[in-house]
């Protein structure tokens, strides 16, 4: 495992990531692992602070309870069922409720070495800039579950260390998911304005870069627009400022780290790329009215 400049873990190997959850799971296939998420399974830690990984990830989850996924300007919560796609290198964190169940797939393109077309172009839901997230109801979960079950059954019953049959079924699953995501995107974009589309792209970038980038100018450069145009578009589409999205995303992660880990405040400050704990404390109190230690004490007692 290697680490980025800001000490956010970057897991190159699937097994390194599995150890970090922490969990009892291990895979002999370095390019492919299927993990069943079982209700009340205590083998996976509840909270995973921000991290990046060097492989693809798909999750289909139901009965999510209090599960939270942090990839946007706020924590996505109050979930029933959801589907997540993530490319290598993206920033992500999660809080898992033990009621959750479903399917988690981790893989590298090497497990699909027989597949020759450009991977990201063929499956655009694996976006290199942001996580793709779809929230839906239990009926939709039941519609997708049999397709995931085919992959998992082949994976779990295989005596082949390369899981070739399961890999082929994974490719079939990707095409089935492509039909769904393409239809969803076409429907979604039919009801959005240019300002709303820019807002979506901005939020996606904030999710990926909020640790390293804190200014409107930096995000405007990534989006190839002027800072003034970005600020006006965000305000028009959401009645919120662009800077508030950046601060809210950072604050959401800070609250999670304070509430769900035993890291000391200085460690949290440096993990979130603040110059020193004092600056982090000022930022946190400005936006919450409490010091980080006061917030931790309140969370512990509540």
Secondary structure as UniProt FT lines:
FT   STRAND          2..3
FT   TURN            5..6
FT   STRAND          9..11
FT   HELIX           14..20
FT   TURN            21..22
FT   TURN            30..31
FT   STRAND          32..37
FT   TURN            39..40
FT   TURN            42..43
FT   STRAND          47..53
FT   STRAND          56..62
FT   TURN            65..66
FT   STRAND          68..70
FT   STRAND          75..76
FT   STRAND          81..86
FT   TURN            88..89
FT   STRAND          92..95
FT   TURN            98..99
FT   STRAND          101..107
FT   HELIX           109..112
FT   TURN            113..114
FT   HELIX           119..122
FT   TURN            124..125
FT   STRAND          132..136
FT   HELIX           138..156
FT   TURN            161..162
FT   HELIX           164..189
FT   TURN            190..191
FT   HELIX           194..209
FT   TURN            210..212
FT   HELIX           216..223
FT   HELIX           227..238
FT   HELIX           242..260
FT   HELIX           265..271
FT   TURN            272..273
FT   HELIX           277..288
FT   HELIX           292..301
//
